[in-house]
């Protein structure tokens, strides 16, 4: 299975499951956080790939890259931001 198919499946499942728990997400703040984290991911992923700290099975990549980083790498950032925001919102949110 391609990394992209695996990541899209996992991201979709995570998005649906997490939104079952929190109906009202602060989407504006979440979007800004996600943008900042995606930029940081792009920078640091390119560094660690450029230094040959990590490597990927080229036959399982989609072929889309942002610099040296395969586009599939960014799914982990998206899911992490959604998960942390959901958990944070659930633990600190007000009851309505």
N, C-alpha and C positions, 0 to 999 in steps of 0.2 A: 504494500500500500504506500502511496506517495505521502510524504510528510504533510503536504498541503491538504490532502483529503482527510488525514487523521486530525490535523489541527482545526480544520473547519468544522468537522463533526464535533470534536471536543468543545470548541468555542461556542457553537450553537447550543449544545446541551447545557453547558455552564451558564450561558446567558439566560436560557429558559428557567433552569432550576433556581438560579440566584434571584431572578425577578419574581418568582413565586413567593419568596420570603419578604421582599421589599417592593411595594407597589409604587412608592414615590421616591424616585432617585433624584438627587440634585444634578441633573444632566449638564448644566452649564459648567459647574465646578468639575464634574467628572470629565467633561470634554477637554478642559484646560489641563487637568492632571494627565489624562491619557496622551495628549499631544506632547507634553514635556517628557513623559516616560518613553514615548516612541522615539523622540529625538535622542534621548540618552541611550536607548537601546541601539539605535543606528550607529552612534559614535562608538560605544564600547564593543558591540559585536564586531564591527569592522576592525577594531584594534586587536581583539583576541583572535580573530580569524587571520588577520594579517601577520600576527606573530606566530601563527601555526599552533596555537594552544588547543584549538578545536578544529575538527574537520568533519565533513559530511560525506555520506555515500551519494555520490553525484547521480547515480541512477534513480534515486528516490526524490530528488529535488525537482521542482516545477520548472526551473530555469529562469525564474524571475528573481533578480537581485537588486538590492539597494547598496551600491558599492560592492563590497565582498560578501555582505550578509544576505543569505537567502530570505525571501519574503516570508517563508514559513516561520522563521525565528520570531517574528513579531506577534504571533498568536499568543505566546506565553505572556507577553506584556499586557495584551488586551485582557486576557482572562484574569491575570493577577490584579490589574486595576479594578475590574468589575467585582472580583471576589472581595478585595479589601474594602472597597466602597460599600458593598452590600453588608458585609459583616459589621463595619463601623456604623453604618446607618441603623442596622438592626439593634446593635448594642447601646447606642447613644440616642436613637430617635425617640420622639415623644409618641405616646400612645394616643390614637385618635379613634 
